[in-house]
Amino acid sequence: MSVGNEGGIESKYKPEYSEQAYNYCLLGATDKQLAEFFDVCEATINNWKKDYPEFLEALRAGKEVADIMVAKSLYQNCMGAITTTQKEVRIKQVDPKTKKLIDKVEIVTLQDQLPPDTNAIKFWLTNRQKSMWSIKNETKVSGDPENPIAVTQITGMVVK
């Protein structure tokens, strides 16, 4: 019989599932995806979280690290960035000794300025500064409750 499973069928849980779940959560896995991965239902994942503290902690830690990495990436997209890449460049030169044309490959470092992403900025501000940046769609309906609004039927006739 398994921990927390009094009188029921034996749990499919294995100790190595904690590390597997942690790693999968680093990829952004949801509880539903974890259930599919472990070939169980989502309720079983919830039971494992209650019955196996190390499993719950692995999920929390993996999801937190993934969220931190995404938040950092979102922030960098908001601010813009300078990326550095290296590229092979073929150069044709004349060999001074033989006077023959030779191909030479050099590695050059390139920097590229990425502009801030306006969609990332909008997302960040609408979530972090709701009072100043939230998008509000307000609809106000008013009228006399004794004299309701006219309804137009599909035929175009007005019904009062």
C-alpha positions in Angstrom: 0.0 0.0 0.0 1.2 3.5 -0.8 1.6 6.6 1.4 -1.8 8.4 1.8 -3.6 5.6 0.0 -5.4 3.7 2.8 -7.1 0.6 1.4 -7.1 1.7 -2.2 -5.1 0.3 -5.1 -1.4 0.9 -5.2 -0.2 4.2 -6.5 1.6 4.4 -9.8 3.9 7.0 -8.2 7.6 6.4 -8.3 10.3 8.4 -6.5 12.0 9.4 -9.8 8.8 11.2 -10.8 9.8 14.2 -8.7 12.9 14.9 -10.8 11.1 14.2 -14.1 8.3 16.5 -13.1 10.7 19.3 -12.1 12.5 19.0 -15.5 9.2 19.0 -17.4 7.9 22.0 -15.4 11.1 23.9 -16.5 9.7 23.5 -20.0 6.5 25.2 -18.8 4.4 22.0 -18.4 0.9 22.4 -16.8 -0.6 19.8 -14.5 -2.7 18.5 -17.4 0.5 18.0 -19.4 2.1 16.3 -16.5 -0.8 13.9 -16.2 -0.5 13.0 -19.9 3.3 12.6 -19.5 2.8 10.2 -16.5 -0.2 8.5 -18.2 -2.5 9.3 -15.3 -5.5 11.7 -14.9 -5.1 15.2 -13.6 -6.8 14.2 -10.3 -3.9 11.7 -9.8 -1.4 14.5 -10.2 -3.3 16.5 -7.5 -3.3 13.4 -5.2 0.4 13.0 -5.7 0.9 16.6 -4.7 -0.9 15.9 -1.4 0.6 12.5 -0.8 4.2 13.1 -1.8 5.7 16.4 -0.5 8.8 16.0 -2.6 6.7 15.8 -5.7 4.8 19.0 -4.8 8.0 20.8 -4.1 9.5 19.7 -7.4 6.5 21.1 -9.3 6.6 24.4 -7.4 10.4 24.8 -7.9 10.3 23.9 -11.6 7.3 26.1 -12.4 8.9 29.0 -10.4 12.2 28.7 -12.3 10.3 28.6 -15.6 8.2 31.7 -14.6 11.4 33.6 -13.7 13.1 32.8 -17.0 9.9 33.9 -18.9 9.6 37.0 -16.9 13.3 37.9 -17.6 12.8 37.3 -21.3 9.6 39.4 -21.3 11.5 42.2 -19.5 14.3 42.0 -22.0 11.8 42.2 -24.9 10.3 45.3 -23.3 13.7 47.0 -23.0 15.2 46.0 -26.3 18.6 44.4 -26.4 21.9 44.2 -28.1 22.7 40.7 -29.3 26.1 39.5 -30.2 26.7 36.7 -32.7 29.7 35.3 -34.4 29.8 34.5 -38.1 32.2 32.9 -40.5 33.3 35.2 -43.3 35.2 34.0 -46.4 37.9 36.4 -47.5 39.8 36.1 -50.8 43.4 37.2 -50.5 46.5 37.1 -52.7 49.2 35.0 -51.0 52.2 37.4 -51.0 54.7 34.5 -51.6 52.9 32.5 -54.3 50.9 35.4 -55.7 47.9 33.0 -55.9 44.4 33.8 -54.8 43.5 32.0 -51.6 40.3 31.6 -49.6 40.6 32.4 -45.9 37.9 32.0 -43.3 37.7 34.5 -40.4 35.3 34.6 -37.5 33.8 38.1 -37.1 31.7 39.3 -34.1 28.5 41.1 -35.0 26.3 43.2 -32.8 22.6 43.8 -33.5 20.3 46.3 -31.7 16.9 44.8 -31.1 14.2 47.4 -30.6 11.8 47.2 -27.7 8.7 45.1 -28.4 5.6 47.3 -28.0 3.3 44.3 -27.5 5.6 43.1 -24.6 5.5 46.6 -23.1 1.7 46.8 -23.4 1.4 43.4 -21.7 3.8 44.3 -18.9 2.2 47.6 -18.2 -1.4 46.4 -18.3 -0.5 43.7 -15.8 1.9 45.6 -13.5 0.3 49.1 -13.5 -3.4 48.2 -13.9 -4.7 51.5 -12.6 -2.8 53.5 -15.2 -2.6 51.2 -18.2 -5.5 48.8 -18.1 -7.7 48.6 -21.2 -11.2 49.2 -20.0 -14.3 48.5 -22.1 -17.2 49.8 -20.2 -20.8 49.6 -21.4 -23.4 51.5 -19.6 -27.1 50.8 -20.3 -29.6 53.3 -19.2 -33.3 53.9 -19.8 -36.7 53.9 -18.3 -37.6 50.4 -16.9 -41.3 51.2 -17.6 -40.5 51.9 -21.3 -38.1 49.2 -22.5 -35.8 49.6 -25.5 -37.4 48.7 -28.8 -36.2 45.4 -30.3 -35.7 45.0 -34.1 -36.6 41.7 -35.5 -34.7 40.1 -38.4 -37.5 41.2 -40.8 -36.7 44.8 -39.8 -40.1 45.3 -38.1 -39.9 47.1 -34.8 -41.6 45.3 -31.9 -42.7 47.4 -28.9 
